[in-house]
Amino acid sequence: MLYWLLYETLQPYFGPLRLFGYVTFRTAMASLTALFLAIVLGPWLIRRLRRLQIGQYIREDGPKSHQKKAGTPTMGGVLIIVSVVVPTLLFVNLRNVQIWIALFGLLSFGLIGFHDDYTKIRKARNLGLTARTKFGLQVLAALVIGVLLSIMHFKGMYTTAMNVPFFKQFKPELLLDRFLESAVTYPLAFVFFYAFLVLVIVGSANAVNLTDGLDGLAIGLMVIAAGAMTVLSYVSGHAVFADYLELSRVPGAHELTIFCGALTGASLGFLWYNCHPAEVFMGDVGSLALGGALGTVAVLIKQEILLIFVGGVYVVEALSVMLQVGSFKLRGERIFKMAPIHHHFEVIGWPESKIIIRFWIAGLVMALFALTTLKLR
């Protein structure tokens, strides 16, 4: 909106407005605007949630120390979404299709989380939507994104060639032309393509959701992950950098830098109120929205594999749950004292603040490692 008004409309008459033509400037402005909105609107939202008695219900089988958190305002993820959407709309080029897909990823998964949180509040319990319903809605949202991307692919606006860490020339295509030319393999090519997108996007959303169990843990890691994705979006959409690093360049991906910058600023602003002891929880509306957005951006800039390292702690948290459930069903024994793994460390005696900070450190190391792979190829 401001890009169109200040740069495309008024800039010819007032030279200094050419700053709005630079992605780096608009990314910085979007980040600061998102941070400002989150900090300024935070107290109002917290008071509103308390007045509406929208409080957190704590799982009975969780750590006993968490029972004192019962009643803390939840669904604060609405603040994150607003703080991302507003600066994104203000500073991006709204003609960019990828921005709208990224916003769809954020909002669609946010709506699923909102429905889940609202169900918990209405039924006054810790369980919201059934696992089948929740997962089905997430798969549907991811498939819509897949359909949009496949349309873009056939219009030459999107490549399905993935970037693989440490390998410059190895860029596997998710939609191979020779498979699309055969009546037999044509549907199979799309089945694989959509299944892979569902795995990345839905997996990312649920990984962030599972990590959201300690004050500031998930949102602090999101500051790190979104910051790394900001860098990756910039180099993926920059013709010179993409060619120098031999990445699969995605035309228009540079505008996603602004979206990721807003995601970073909004997460940092929410952390102001969510740090230990938390004044508000993000709820599923926040965690699913953030995870869905992160996965969507990774798919758009063709860094699906690198997302494993960018969100390394999220991946470990999700794997700990899978291993715990699998081990208990197959052997009748648990691997961890409690899952996700951050609860395991709580049970063995680590203070909550120590777990959070150490997990942040691990997340930062993994994100920095992910960025170094751009050159180590």
FIZA-206469 format. One record per residue: x, y, z of N, C-alpha, C in turn; residue in three letters. Coordinates in pm, whole numbers. Atoms other than C-alpha are relative to their C-alpha. Example, Ala and Ser with C-alpha at 12.3 -4.5 7.8 and 13.67 -1.06 7.14 Angstrom:
<nodes>
NODE,nxx,nyy,nzz,caxx,cayy,cazz,cxx,cyy,czz,r
NODE,89,-119,0,1230,-450,780,90,120,0,ALA .
NODE,-82,-119,-6,1367,-106,714,-77,109,73,SER .
</nodes>
This chain:
<nodes>
NODE,nxx,nyy,nzz,caxx,cayy,cazz,cxx,cyy,czz,r
NODE,83,-120,0,0,0,0,87,126,0,MET .
NODE,-92,-114,-4,269,251,104,101,-8,-115,LEU .
NODE,-91,17,112,496,103,-163,-60,63,-126,TYR .
NODE,67,-55,118,240,191,-430,-14,152,11,TRP .
NODE,25,-142,-17,159,532,-283,128,84,-4,LEU .
NODE,-120,-83,-15,506,658,-191,103,-21,-109,LEU .
NODE,-105,28,100,729,483,-445,-52,13,-142,TYR .
NODE,47,2,137,524,422,-756,-75,128,-39,GLU .
NODE,81,-118,32,302,731,-730,71,132,26,THR .
NODE,-54,-130,-40,483,1009,-544,151,14,-20,LEU .
NODE,-145,-6,11,851,918,-588,51,83,-118,GLN .
NODE,-49,-83,111,885,1080,-933,-1,150,31,PRO .
NODE,9,-141,-35,793,1410,-768,83,36,125,TYR .
NODE,-79,-25,-121,997,1368,-450,104,-110,13,PHE .
NODE,-108,98,14,1331,1190,-495,28,-88,121,GLY .
NODE,-35,84,-115,1399,1075,-134,-92,-120,22,PRO .
NODE,93,113,-16,1096,845,-155,47,-124,-75,LEU .
NODE,-54,118,69,1305,617,-376,49,-106,99,ARG .
NODE,-38,97,-104,1410,453,-47,-100,-116,6,LEU .
NODE,103,104,-6,1080,265,-64,12,-99,-115,PHE .
NODE,-25,96,105,1207,93,-375,98,-109,41,GLY .
NODE,-98,96,-49,1473,-89,-174,-65,-101,95,TYR .
NODE,58,105,-84,1370,-422,-23,57,5,141,VAL .
NODE,-63,-4,-133,1618,-383,263,-63,108,88,THR .
NODE,62,-109,-76,1466,-50,369,-141,-38,42,PHE .
NODE,138,38,-33,1110,-181,350,-5,-114,101,ARG .
NODE,-6,109,-99,1210,-493,544,26,56,140,THR .
NODE,-28,-63,-129,1358,-280,823,-123,73,53,ALA .
NODE,119,-72,-41,1046,-63,830,-112,-95,43,MET .
NODE,102,98,-35,817,-365,835,31,-66,135,ALA .
NODE,-40,62,-127,1014,-524,1120,-27,94,117,SER .
NODE,20,-98,-108,1006,-206,1330,-149,27,22,LEU .
NODE,144,-23,-13,637,-150,1257,-67,-117,71,THR .
NODE,56,119,-64,552,-508,1357,36,-3,149,ALA .
NODE,-43,-6,-140,756,-472,1677,-79,105,77,LEU .
NODE,74,-109,-63,587,-141,1757,-146,-38,25,PHE .
NODE,140,39,-14,236,-278,1697,-18,-103,111,LEU .
NODE,12,106,-101,295,-586,1912,17,56,141,ALA .
NODE,-25,-56,-134,433,-385,2205,-112,96,42,ILE .
NODE,104,-98,-32,170,-110,2186,-137,-65,22,VAL .
NODE,131,64,-10,-133,-335,2133,-5,-110,106,LEU .
NODE,-5,110,-96,-15,-602,2379,-79,23,127,GLY .
NODE,74,-22,-125,-146,-447,2705,-151,4,-20,PRO .
NODE,145,-6,27,-487,-372,2547,-56,-140,-22,TRP .
NODE,49,134,29,-521,-729,2418,-3,-85,127,LEU .
NODE,-4,79,-124,-417,-882,2752,-117,38,91,ILE .
NODE,115,-43,-81,-677,-671,2937,-130,-52,-59,ARG .
NODE,121,47,67,-938,-767,2679,-21,-150,22,ARG .
NODE,11,145,-21,-864,-1138,2711,-38,-34,143,LEU .
NODE,36,22,-141,-884,-1118,3089,-146,34,24,ARG .
NODE,139,-41,-18,-1215,-934,3070,-95,-105,-56,ARG .
NODE,83,104,63,-1352,-1205,2840,22,-137,64,LEU .
NODE,-33,124,-72,-1207,-1471,3075,48,-110,-95,GLN .
NODE,-60,96,92,-1014,-1635,2794,134,-41,58,ILE .
NODE,-120,46,-68,-762,-1823,3006,42,-138,-44,GLY .
NODE,-59,127,40,-536,-2121,2951,-44,-113,93,GLN .
NODE,26,121,-76,-642,-2468,3061,123,-89,-8,TYR .
NODE,-127,75,-7,-342,-2674,3174,-28,-149,-2,ILE .
NODE,15,146,6,-308,-3044,3089,32,-60,136,ARG .
NODE,-12,58,-134,-350,-3253,3402,121,-91,13,GLU .
NODE,-114,93,-7,-70,-3497,3311,133,72,-21,ASP .
NODE,-122,-76,20,181,-3216,3260,73,25,130,GLY .
NODE,-74,-33,-122,441,-3087,3506,-87,76,99,PRO .
NODE,85,-62,-103,277,-2986,3835,28,149,15,LYS .
NODE,-35,-141,-14,463,-2654,3832,-80,88,-97,SER .
NODE,75,-76,99,248,-2551,3534,-142,32,46,HIS .
NODE,138,-22,-44,-77,-2564,3730,-24,145,42,GLN .
NODE,14,-139,-42,-11,-2213,3863,-21,94,-119,LYS .
NODE,20,-82,119,-26,-2087,3504,-143,-3,-50,LYS .
NODE,140,10,42,-392,-2185,3472,-67,137,11,ALA .
NODE,71,-128,0,-605,-1885,3381,76,113,-68,GLY .
NODE,-76,-102,73,-324,-1693,3209,-67,24,-136,THR .
NODE,65,-27,128,-476,-1517,2905,67,-73,-116,PRO .
NODE,-52,72,116,-437,-1720,2587,-59,59,-128,THR .
NODE,40,-48,132,-507,-1673,2215,69,132,-34,MET .
NODE,-78,-120,31,-245,-1396,2213,60,-3,-139,GLY .
NODE,-50,9,136,-145,-1523,1871,-70,96,-94,GLY .
NODE,71,-100,80,-407,-1284,1735,85,126,-13,VAL .
NODE,-88,-116,1,-166,-1006,1830,114,-18,-101,LEU .
NODE,-110,28,93,113,-1173,1631,-49,13,-143,ILE .
NODE,53,-2,137,-104,-1216,1322,-25,143,-47,ILE .
NODE,27,-139,36,-221,-855,1325,131,76,-23,VAL .
NODE,-129,-71,9,136,-734,1380,82,-42,-121,SER .
NODE,-67,44,122,253,-935,1077,-74,51,-124,VAL .
NODE,80,-33,118,-33,-866,836,5,149,-33,VAL .
NODE,7,-145,25,-51,-487,880,127,54,-66,VAL .
NODE,-121,-52,67,316,-401,805,29,-67,-133,PRO .
NODE,-20,67,128,326,-662,529,-81,70,-109,THR .
NODE,84,-68,98,34,-498,350,46,143,-27,LEU .
NODE,-46,-137,16,187,-156,407,123,11,-89,LEU .
NODE,-132,-20,62,535,-220,271,34,-90,-118,PHE .
NODE,-33,87,113,520,-500,11,-63,53,-128,VAL .
NODE,64,-23,130,441,-478,-357,-117,-98,-8,ASN .
NODE,118,85,-9,85,-610,-346,-30,-75,-130,LEU .
NODE,17,77,124,111,-731,-707,74,-133,5,ARG .
NODE,-79,122,-13,347,-1005,-587,-88,-114,50,ASN .
NODE,88,111,-33,156,-1334,-584,51,-78,120,VAL .
NODE,-56,80,-108,394,-1505,-343,-32,57,138,GLN .
NODE,38,-62,-126,312,-1254,-71,-138,-47,43,ILE .
NODE,137,41,-33,-54,-1347,-89,-5,-147,41,TRP .
NODE,-5,142,-40,32,-1718,-68,56,-12,141,ILE .
NODE,-59,2,-134,251,-1653,239,-104,47,103,ALA .
NODE,105,-50,-90,-32,-1451,398,-110,-104,17,LEU .
NODE,101,106,-10,-274,-1733,317,48,-109,95,PHE .
NODE,-55,100,-91,-43,-1978,494,-12,44,145,GLY .
NODE,10,-55,-135,-33,-1753,800,-144,1,50,LEU .
NODE,137,-21,-44,-405,-1678,813,-81,-130,5,LEU .
NODE,77,125,2,-542,-2022,720,33,-86,121,SER .
NODE,-38,79,-117,-342,-2201,988,-36,73,128,PHE .
NODE,43,-77,-116,-418,-1918,1227,-148,-21,29,GLY .
NODE,144,25,-19,-792,-1971,1170,-26,-138,58,LEU .
NODE,13,135,-56,-753,-2343,1239,34,2,149,ILE .
NODE,-39,-11,-140,-571,-2261,1562,-103,76,81,GLY .
NODE,104,-78,-69,-837,-2001,1653,-120,-89,31,PHE .
NODE,112,92,-20,-1109,-2262,1606,30,-98,112,HIS .
NODE,-41,95,-104,-915,-2505,1825,0,67,138,ASP .
NODE,-4,-72,-128,-855,-2246,2099,-141,35,48,ASP .
NODE,137,-38,-36,-1217,-2130,2090,-77,-121,54,TYR .
NODE,66,123,-47,-1334,-2490,2130,44,-34,142,THR .
NODE,-49,25,-136,-1112,-2530,2437,-67,92,101,LYS .
NODE,61,-97,-90,-1252,-2212,2592,-147,-32,20,ILE .
NODE,145,27,-7,-1613,-2302,2511,-30,-125,82,ARG .
NODE,23,125,-73,-1581,-2654,2653,73,-5,133,LYS .
NODE,-72,-11,-128,-1359,-2540,2945,87,-122,27,ALA .
NODE,-92,113,-15,-1096,-2807,2890,124,25,-83,ARG .
NODE,-127,-17,72,-744,-2853,2750,-4,-59,-140,ASN .
NODE,11,62,131,-865,-3045,2446,-99,77,-86,LEU .
NODE,86,-75,90,-1009,-2856,2149,-56,-87,-109,GLY .
NODE,45,82,112,-1073,-2998,1803,58,-141,11,LEU .
NODE,-54,135,3,-1030,-3369,1753,125,-1,-89,THR .
NODE,-125,7,77,-691,-3470,1613,-29,-18,-149,ALA .
NODE,33,25,141,-856,-3592,1291,-49,127,-69,ARG .
NODE,52,-124,58,-1044,-3266,1232,110,103,-17,THR .
NODE,-109,-99,2,-745,-3050,1316,100,-31,-110,LYS .
NODE,-96,40,102,-511,-3247,1092,-61,12,-139,PHE .
NODE,66,-9,129,-764,-3263,810,-8,142,-52,GLY .
NODE,5,-141,40,-808,-2886,805,138,51,-40,LEU .
NODE,-136,-42,35,-431,-2837,801,41,-55,-135,GLN .
NODE,-31,60,130,-391,-3078,510,-72,74,-111,VAL .
NODE,77,-73,100,-667,-2895,323,65,135,-32,LEU .
NODE,-66,-129,20,-493,-2558,374,130,-17,-79,ALA .
NODE,-126,25,70,-160,-2703,258,-25,-38,-146,ALA .
NODE,32,39,137,-324,-2856,-51,-40,121,-85,LEU .
NODE,34,-123,72,-469,-2517,-146,127,73,-42,VAL .
NODE,-129,-63,32,-117,-2375,-129,68,-76,-113,ILE .
NODE,-59,82,105,2,-2666,-342,-61,26,-137,GLY .
NODE,69,-29,126,-260,-2598,-609,44,135,-56,VAL .
NODE,-44,-134,43,-164,-2229,-621,142,-3,-55,LEU .
NODE,-139,8,45,204,-2317,-655,13,-76,-133,LEU .
NODE,-6,74,126,142,-2570,-932,-48,88,-116,SER .
NODE,45,-94,103,-52,-2303,-1126,112,98,-34,ILE .
NODE,-113,-90,22,240,-2064,-1078,111,-69,-77,MET .
NODE,-107,75,68,478,-2336,-1195,-25,-7,-150,HIS .
NODE,32,12,142,299,-2384,-1526,-1,136,-70,PHE .
NODE,-8,-134,58,297,-2007,-1577,143,54,1,LYS .
NODE,-140,-40,-2,674,-1996,-1529,35,95,113,GLY .
NODE,-22,-92,-112,647,-1802,-1201,56,-69,123,MET .
NODE,-44,76,-118,767,-2080,-970,75,-123,-48,TYR .
NODE,-77,121,33,1031,-2351,-987,-20,-105,108,THR .
NODE,13,109,-96,994,-2690,-824,134,-66,30,THR .
NODE,-134,53,-27,1371,-2750,-817,45,40,140,ALA .
NODE,-37,-27,-139,1479,-2782,-454,149,30,12,MET .
NODE,-140,-20,-39,1800,-2644,-309,37,-104,104,ASN .
NODE,-46,103,-93,1998,-2915,-132,129,48,66,VAL .
NODE,-122,-45,-69,2253,-2815,137,123,-81,-41,PRO .
NODE,-131,59,30,2619,-2884,49,16,-45,-146,PHE .
NODE,-9,43,140,2537,-2968,-316,-46,113,-91,PHE .
NODE,32,-111,89,2548,-2700,-586,-84,-45,-119,LYS .
NODE,63,43,125,2440,-2900,-888,-121,-89,21,GLN .
NODE,111,94,-25,2200,-3146,-727,-123,79,44,PHE .
NODE,123,-74,-27,1860,-2975,-748,-119,-82,-51,LYS .
NODE,108,88,46,1588,-3242,-764,-129,75,-28,PRO .
NODE,126,-60,40,1267,-3143,-941,-115,-78,63,GLU .
NODE,117,66,-59,943,-3215,-757,-105,-32,-106,LEU .
NODE,90,27,112,744,-3196,-1083,84,-20,-125,LEU .
NODE,-83,30,116,945,-3370,-1353,-83,5,-128,LEU .
NODE,72,-15,126,844,-3284,-1710,-32,-134,-65,ASP .
NODE,22,129,67,884,-3641,-1831,-114,-79,67,ARG .
NODE,113,64,-68,633,-3758,-1567,-131,67,-38,PHE .
NODE,121,-74,35,388,-3486,-1666,-44,-28,-144,LEU .
NODE,32,27,140,403,-3596,-2031,-68,-135,-18,GLU .
NODE,60,133,10,275,-3947,-1955,-135,-2,71,SER .
NODE,133,9,-61,-92,-4019,-1886,2,-85,125,ALA .
NODE,-7,89,-116,13,-4286,-1636,66,70,119,VAL .
NODE,-76,-61,-109,267,-4089,-1434,-43,143,32,THR .
NODE,44,-139,-22,92,-3749,-1464,-62,18,138,TYR .
NODE,60,-18,-134,-130,-3794,-1156,96,-33,113,PRO .
NODE,-95,39,-105,150,-3963,-962,96,114,31,LEU .
NODE,-91,-113,-20,373,-3659,-1013,-62,102,94,ALA .
NODE,67,-96,-86,115,-3434,-852,-24,-54,139,PHE .
NODE,18,62,-132,45,-3680,-572,126,16,83,VAL .
NODE,-127,-14,-71,413,-3674,-478,25,146,37,PHE .
NODE,-22,-142,-22,434,-3295,-514,-85,51,117,PHE .
NODE,90,-47,-106,131,-3230,-294,31,-67,134,TYR .
NODE,-33,71,-125,230,-3495,-39,122,62,66,ALA .
NODE,-121,-62,-54,571,-3333,-1,-33,136,61,PHE .
NODE,38,-130,-54,418,-2987,47,-76,-14,131,LEU .
NODE,75,25,-123,178,-3122,308,95,-36,113,VAL .
NODE,-98,41,-100,467,-3285,491,76,121,55,LEU .
NODE,-80,-115,-42,668,-2961,500,-85,100,78,VAL .
NODE,80,-107,-59,390,-2713,581,-72,-46,126,ILE .
NODE,72,51,-118,177,-2924,817,99,-43,108,VAL .
NODE,-102,39,-97,490,-3065,980,57,120,72,GLY .
NODE,-52,-122,-61,624,-2716,1039,-98,59,100,SER .
NODE,103,-56,-88,295,-2596,1189,-10,-78,131,ALA .
NODE,15,81,-121,269,-2887,1431,126,-4,85,ASN .
NODE,-126,-3,-75,637,-2874,1527,4,124,89,ALA .
NODE,4,-122,-81,596,-2513,1643,-105,-13,109,VAL .
NODE,108,19,-96,270,-2606,1815,44,-86,118,ASN .
NODE,-47,88,-106,437,-2886,2012,106,67,87,LEU .
NODE,-106,-69,-74,724,-2658,2115,-56,104,96,THR .
NODE,59,-106,-80,488,-2401,2263,-52,-55,133,ASP .
NODE,38,56,-129,492,-2539,2617,64,71,118,GLY .
NODE,-66,-77,-105,720,-2305,2813,-5,148,-36,LEU .
NODE,10,-144,22,709,-1928,2855,111,51,-91,ASP .
NODE,-95,-61,91,878,-1767,2556,82,-96,-83,GLY .
NODE,-84,96,71,1029,-2090,2422,-25,3,-151,LEU .
NODE,31,9,143,848,-2120,2088,17,134,-70,ALA .
NODE,-7,-130,66,830,-1747,2016,143,50,-8,ILE .
NODE,-142,-37,6,1198,-1691,2101,70,-72,-113,GLY .
NODE,-57,76,111,1293,-1967,1859,-51,53,-135,LEU .
NODE,54,-55,124,1063,-1806,1600,73,127,-41,MET .
NODE,-80,-119,31,1259,-1480,1626,125,-42,-78,VAL .
NODE,-122,49,64,1569,-1679,1530,-31,-58,-138,ILE .
NODE,33,67,126,1404,-1891,1259,-48,100,-105,ALA .
NODE,51,-100,95,1219,-1598,1099,113,92,-47,ALA .
NODE,-115,-81,39,1540,-1395,1103,84,-70,-106,GLY .
NODE,-76,78,98,1721,-1673,917,-75,-8,-133,ALA .
NODE,79,6,123,1435,-1703,667,-1,135,-72,MET .
NODE,-11,-132,62,1460,-1327,608,123,6,-90,THR .
NODE,-124,4,79,1818,-1376,490,-16,-92,-121,VAL .
NODE,16,97,108,1729,-1681,283,-93,52,-109,LEU .
NODE,93,-57,98,1438,-1502,116,70,105,-85,SER .
NODE,-70,-107,72,1660,-1211,23,95,-56,-105,TYR .
NODE,-97,54,96,1934,-1418,-140,-69,-84,-107,VAL .
NODE,71,81,99,1681,-1645,-313,-65,85,-107,SER .
NODE,64,-87,97,1512,-1351,-482,94,98,-67,GLY .
NODE,-99,-94,55,1829,-1153,-558,75,-69,-113,HIS .
NODE,-58,65,118,1955,-1230,-908,149,-25,16,ALA .
NODE,-146,12,-12,2323,-1169,-828,37,-102,107,VAL .
NODE,-34,92,-109,2334,-1350,-493,-42,-143,-32,PHE .
NODE,47,134,33,2126,-1644,-617,92,-66,-102,ALA .
NODE,-91,54,100,2355,-1686,-917,136,-32,62,ASP .
NODE,-130,21,-63,2671,-1651,-705,-2,-123,91,TYR .
NODE,11,113,-92,2549,-1905,-447,-57,-124,-68,LEU .
NODE,55,110,80,2403,-2124,-725,-125,-59,64,GLU .
NODE,128,41,-55,2059,-2135,-571,-106,-1,-109,LEU .
NODE,114,-5,91,1733,-2206,-749,-71,132,23,SER .
NODE,57,-133,-19,1628,-1845,-798,-150,-1,-21,ARG .
NODE,144,-11,8,1263,-1769,-738,-35,146,-27,VAL .
NODE,34,-140,29,1156,-1448,-917,-110,51,93,PRO .
NODE,100,-58,-89,970,-1222,-678,15,-38,145,GLY .
NODE,-17,45,-139,1092,-1399,-366,57,108,89,ALA .
NODE,-58,-106,-82,1268,-1082,-255,-107,71,84,HIS .
NODE,107,-64,-77,930,-944,-143,-33,-80,126,GLU .
NODE,22,83,-119,904,-1236,100,94,40,113,LEU .
NODE,-91,-52,-102,1198,-1075,280,-74,93,95,THR .
NODE,78,-95,-80,956,-808,400,-97,-75,91,ILE .
NODE,91,83,-79,705,-1069,517,74,-65,116,PHE .
NODE,-80,66,-105,976,-1256,709,51,102,102,CYS .
NODE,-41,-105,-93,1102,-928,855,-111,37,95,GLY .
NODE,115,-29,-85,752,-852,983,-24,-113,98,ALA .
NODE,16,117,-88,735,-1205,1123,101,6,115,LEU .
NODE,-104,-13,-102,1061,-1144,1310,-36,109,101,THR .
NODE,35,-110,-88,949,-808,1449,-119,-30,87,GLY .
NODE,120,35,-76,607,-935,1555,32,-103,109,ALA .
NODE,-39,102,-98,763,-1237,1729,78,63,115,SER .
NODE,-79,-69,-103,1009,-1013,1912,-91,83,91,LEU .
NODE,93,-79,-79,726,-784,2023,-85,-86,91,GLY .
NODE,81,90,-83,516,-1075,2147,83,-59,113,PHE .
NODE,-89,53,-103,816,-1212,2337,8,94,120,LEU .
NODE,-2,-99,-107,805,-890,2541,-101,-37,110,TRP .
NODE,106,36,-95,486,-1020,2706,-6,-149,29,TYR .
NODE,6,145,-15,540,-1393,2666,121,-58,72,ASN .
NODE,-118,50,-70,882,-1417,2835,-36,-37,143,CYS .
NODE,28,55,-133,897,-1596,3171,8,107,109,HIS .
NODE,129,69,4,672,-1546,3362,-96,67,-97,PRO .
NODE,81,-52,110,431,-1506,3072,-124,73,48,ALA .
NODE,123,-74,-24,156,-1245,3081,-111,-46,-93,GLU .
NODE,97,48,98,-14,-1403,2780,63,-116,-77,VAL .
NODE,-46,112,84,13,-1727,2581,-50,22,-142,PHE .
NODE,42,-18,139,-4,-1737,2203,-114,-92,-39,MET .
NODE,104,96,36,-233,-2042,2193,27,-62,-136,GLY .
NODE,-15,65,130,-280,-2258,1885,-16,100,-114,ASP .
NODE,18,-101,104,-391,-1952,1689,135,63,-37,VAL .
NODE,-132,-55,26,-35,-1824,1722,99,-102,-50,GLY .
NODE,-101,100,35,173,-2140,1706,-25,-63,-137,SER .
NODE,29,58,131,-7,-2292,1406,20,103,-111,LEU .
NODE,-20,-105,100,-5,-1958,1222,148,19,-31,ALA .
NODE,-144,-21,19,368,-1910,1277,64,-118,-71,LEU .
NODE,-57,119,64,455,-2268,1186,-45,-14,-144,GLY .
NODE,51,6,137,231,-2260,879,68,101,-90,GLY .
NODE,-67,-105,77,388,-1933,765,144,-38,-30,ALA .
NODE,-140,40,17,740,-2067,818,14,-108,-107,LEU .
NODE,-3,106,99,669,-2380,618,-34,49,-140,GLY .
NODE,41,-55,129,498,-2185,340,114,78,-65,THR .
NODE,-113,-76,53,793,-1949,301,111,-94,-48,VAL .
NODE,-104,96,39,1034,-2244,292,-31,-64,-134,ALA .
NODE,42,59,127,834,-2398,8,12,101,-113,VAL .
NODE,-4,-105,103,814,-2069,-180,143,30,-47,LEU .
NODE,-138,-35,37,1190,-2004,-171,85,-125,-25,ILE .
NODE,-66,126,31,1277,-2373,-226,111,-35,99,LYS .
NODE,-95,37,-107,1456,-2422,107,-67,-96,98,GLN .
NODE,73,95,-84,1242,-2709,235,94,-83,87,GLU .
NODE,-94,83,-76,1543,-2916,341,73,83,105,ILE .
NODE,-72,-87,-94,1727,-2626,502,-90,41,117,LEU .
NODE,93,-32,-108,1413,-2560,709,22,-92,120,LEU .
NODE,-29,94,-108,1511,-2867,912,104,57,96,ILE .
NODE,-104,-60,-83,1817,-2677,1036,-43,136,54,PHE .
NODE,49,-131,-46,1656,-2332,1053,-89,-15,122,VAL .
NODE,88,27,-114,1391,-2472,1285,42,-128,71,GLY .
NODE,-54,125,-56,1616,-2739,1433,-61,-43,131,GLY .
NODE,57,36,-130,1477,-2725,1787,-145,-43,-16,VAL .
NODE,138,41,27,1121,-2743,1654,-4,-145,-48,TYR .
NODE,-8,135,54,1219,-3059,1465,28,-101,111,VAL .
NODE,-34,89,-111,1376,-3214,1775,-120,-20,92,VAL .
NODE,120,9,-86,1064,-3136,1979,-104,-94,-62,GLU .
NODE,98,85,67,839,-3300,1720,46,-146,-3,ALA .
NODE,-54,136,2,1068,-3603,1689,-10,-66,136,LEU .
NODE,8,57,-135,1070,-3648,2066,-140,-55,28,SER .
NODE,137,48,-18,690,-3682,2062,-23,-126,-82,VAL .
NODE,17,117,86,697,-3925,1770,70,-122,57,MET .
NODE,-75,112,-59,964,-4138,1935,-66,-50,128,LEU .
NODE,65,38,-126,783,-4135,2269,-125,-83,-27,GLN .
NODE,124,71,33,451,-4241,2117,31,-135,-65,VAL .
NODE,-35,124,68,612,-4499,1889,58,-104,95,GLY .
NODE,-62,92,-95,820,-4651,2168,-103,-59,96,SER .
NODE,101,49,-96,523,-4676,2404,-95,-99,-66,PHE .
NODE,92,91,69,301,-4840,2142,67,-132,-37,LYS .
NODE,-69,120,45,566,-5086,2022,59,-81,115,LEU .
NODE,-71,69,-108,752,-5166,2345,-65,14,136,ARG .
NODE,64,-24,-128,527,-5037,2619,89,78,95,GLY .
NODE,-94,-77,-82,815,-4821,2744,18,140,-58,GLU .
NODE,-22,-138,42,883,-4448,2732,150,28,-8,ARG .
NODE,-140,-39,15,1213,-4304,2609,33,117,91,ILE .
NODE,-20,-120,-80,1173,-3970,2787,-93,-2,122,PHE .
NODE,86,-12,-118,1031,-3885,3128,-137,56,-39,LYS .
NODE,122,-61,50,775,-3675,2943,32,65,-134,MET .
NODE,-18,-63,131,729,-3545,2589,-105,110,-17,ALA .
NODE,-124,-28,73,782,-3303,2419,122,12,92,PRO .
NODE,-124,17,-74,1144,-3306,2525,27,111,101,ILE .
NODE,-24,-106,-100,1137,-2970,2706,-61,-38,134,HIS .
NODE,60,47,-125,908,-3133,2962,88,-106,67,HIS .
NODE,-94,99,-55,1164,-3413,3003,103,68,89,HIS .
NODE,-100,-72,-78,1420,-3162,3122,-61,65,125,PHE .
NODE,68,-52,-120,1164,-3008,3357,-11,-108,107,GLU .
NODE,20,110,-94,1096,-3346,3516,131,-39,69,VAL .
NODE,-128,38,-61,1467,-3414,3574,62,113,81,ILE .
NODE,-43,-103,-94,1500,-3085,3756,56,129,-56,GLY .
NODE,-49,-126,55,1607,-2814,3511,-102,111,24,TRP .
NODE,93,-113,-13,1455,-2472,3593,-53,41,-138,PRO .
NODE,63,-37,128,1217,-2345,3325,81,102,-77,GLU .
NODE,-76,-104,69,1424,-2037,3247,129,-55,-62,SER .
NODE,-124,59,53,1738,-2248,3199,-29,-81,-126,LYS .
NODE,38,78,119,1561,-2480,2954,-23,93,-118,ILE .
NODE,34,-95,107,1430,-2186,2753,124,60,-62,ILE .
NODE,-120,-67,52,1763,-2008,2722,92,-98,-71,ILE .
NODE,-86,99,64,1956,-2324,2641,-58,-47,-133,ARG .
NODE,63,37,128,1704,-2418,2373,14,114,-100,PHE .
NODE,-25,-114,88,1735,-2065,2231,140,-6,-57,TRP .
NODE,-140,10,44,2112,-2110,2215,14,-108,-107,ILE .
NODE,-6,109,97,2069,-2443,2036,-65,42,-132,ALA .
NODE,69,-46,120,1822,-2284,1794,84,99,-79,GLY .
NODE,-86,-98,66,2062,-1998,1719,116,-67,-71,LEU .
NODE,-112,73,60,2351,-2236,1653,-45,-71,-127,VAL .
NODE,51,72,117,2136,-2443,1415,-34,95,-114,MET .
NODE,35,-97,104,2010,-2135,1229,125,56,-66,ALA .
NODE,-126,-49,55,2364,-2001,1188,65,-106,-87,LEU .
NODE,-53,110,81,2473,-2342,1062,-74,-6,-134,PHE .
NODE,80,4,124,2188,-2333,808,47,109,-96,ALA .
NODE,-45,-110,86,2311,-1996,678,140,-26,-56,LEU .
NODE,-134,29,50,2670,-2118,649,-3,-99,-116,THR .
NODE,8,98,109,2555,-2398,416,-19,68,-135,THR .
NODE,17,-71,126,2478,-2132,156,134,9,-76,LEU .
NODE,-132,-12,60,2852,-2101,97,74,-133,-3,LYS .
NODE,-66,132,-5,2964,-2451,199,-73,-96,-92,LEU .
NODE,69,81,99,2841,-2607,-121,97,-44,-110,ARG .
</nodes>
